[in-house]
Structure formats: structure tokens, C-alpha cells
Amino acid sequence: MLLVPVVWLVVAFGVYVAALRSGMQALQWALAALFTGPFLLPLFNSHKRLLLCKARGKNSSLFRP
């Protein structure tokens, strides 16, 4: 019974830290995670990936041999 709120808060803190490390709006993502919990993780990951692609540009690649 106590497990669900603890998981909810751990996910919110984890999203906050991940958003800080990625240069995203951390407080906004943390509040969204508090309301939605672990259901926000796929949206967060895709948003982070899209921001990375946008920062890299259209025709760039991560690894160049």
C-alpha cells in the first residue's frame, strides 16, 4: 500500500534529475511526473531524444568513422 506513493515520488525525483542533466525544464517535468507518475517516462524519453536531434541538426550523425 505504501509502495505506490514511494514509487511515484522516486520517479518524479528521477525525472527531475534527468531533466537537469539534459538541460530541460526540470521543474516542469517534475510536476508532470508527480501527477502522472511512471506513465510519463516514455514521453520524457522521446522528448529528450527529439531535443537532442534538434540540437545536432538535420544531417549530422553521432559517430563519424
N, C-alpha and C positions, 0 to 999 in steps of 0.2 A: 504494500500500500504506500509506503514511503519511497519506494523505488522510482515511481513515475515522476514526482516533482524533483527528485535529485537528478535524474537523467535529463529532465527539461532544463535545469539550471546549468548542468555541466555542458550541455550542447550550446546553450546561449553564451557561456563563457568561452567555449572553444571557437565559436563563430566570431566572437568579439576579437579574440587574439588573432585568428586567421585573417580577419579583415584589416586589423592593424598592420600585420606583416605584409599584406598585399597592397597597402596604400589605398584601401577603400574606406568608405564612411563607416567607421566601426560602430558608433552608437546606433545608427540607423539599422544596421544588420543585427546588432544585439537585441534591440527592441523587437524586431521582426522574429527573431529566434525565440524570444520569451513568449510571444503569442502563438507561434506555430510549432515550436519545438523541433524535433528531428525531421519533420516534414520539409523544412526549409533547406536542408543540406543539398539536394540536387539543384535547386535554383541558385544557391550560393556558388556551387562549383561551376555551373555553366556561366554565371555572370562573371566570375573571376577569370575563366578561360576566354570569354569574349573581350574583356578589358585587356588581357594580355595580347590577344591577336590584334586588337585595335592599336595598342601601343607599338607593336612591332611593325605594323604596316601591311600592305596588301601582298607584296611579292617577296617577303622575306621568309627565311626559314630559321629554325632554332639551331640546327647543326649544319655547318658547312665543311665538307671534307677537304 
